[in-house]
Amino acid sequence: MIEVELKGYANDDIFDHVREKFKLMRREYQEDTYFSHPCRDFSETDEALRIRVKKFNGHFEAFLTYKGPKLDQESKTRREIEVPITDPDEHEQILNSLGFHEVMTVVKVREKYYYDKGIVITLDNVEGLGKFVEVETLVESEEEIEPAVKRLRGILNSIGVTKLERRSYLELLLGGKG
Amino acid sequence: MIEVELKGYANDDIFDHVREKFKLMRREYQEDTYFSHPCRDFSETDEALRIRVKKFNGHFEAFLTYKGPKLDQESKTRREIEVPITDPDEHEQILNSLGFHEVMTVVKVREKYYYDKGIVITLDNVEGLGKFVEVETLVESEEEIEPAVKRLRGILNSIGVTKLERRSYLELLLGGKG
């Protein structure tokens, strides 16, 4: 399966519209800490190493994720390896001991809404960046990517999104710092 | 608490003696995979990064462990950070993606016996190295290390161990290869 995902800039009106019209699946607080590699510049190699801590309904989940470089020029498809971890603080200490250091922590509140079978709308309120909407779906083959992208773009338009964004929140935050 | 540990060479007689005389706490199969760092030679810095997979009674447990360099010349005291992991294969894939590569896997059958309050005798049958006995205990302060070492040495002597070994199994296996 291939994850197809589009992201656009949002505002209060778009958030209100989605909240009224679609069913909330989950609301969570996410803290994503990105690390840099001691002998490989991830921003150059288009890789990422992340510890994500999610909090929702009094629960707590954490994951270690490696993201490989984008596999082609068109889509956002990447190789991604994610493992659940039980102690993110200790895990971070191991990474630090190995020479990795924190680049930045991206903090956001994420709300996921059910749009239609297989399609999810995500409202992200990102600290320091503001409001974004993501729509995503899964397809089985590469030929299905283009029609899926078209459909997702139509959904974003229909809820009022006019400007898309391909860069990650990390890239946007680092860019904004420069 | 400080872990005080002594290791010595064993043989069938020593194993039989311990098995007859002391109570078996646990028998497990351990696979320790050691990784090297892409820009730091762990054998020079006296560090180690390890994934340990334990199998016992049909159960399965895995841990990621970082071991810092020995903190002094006398004891084997090290800074150690260990976290449980749920998917060692995926975790290893992340390490590989980050540039780490496997140095060696140390495979052993480990039996732990209760000797006395706070003292454990471990029988290790290490693939490629043979039989070893470890005795360990915990002490609260540095002044207690020396008497503890003396007591542990006495225990090893009493079960027939004549030759001690300070090097790790990894070091012994790598040395044997050279």
Interface residues (C-beta under 8 A of the other chain):
Chain A: H37 P38 C39 R40 E47 L49 L64 Y66 G68 R79 I81 E82 V83 P84 I85 T86 D87 E90 H91 Q93 I94 S97 L98 G99
Chain B: H37 P38 C39 R40 E47 L49 L64 Y66 G68 R79 I81 E82 V83 P84 I85 T86 D87 E90 H91 Q93 I94 S97 L98 G99
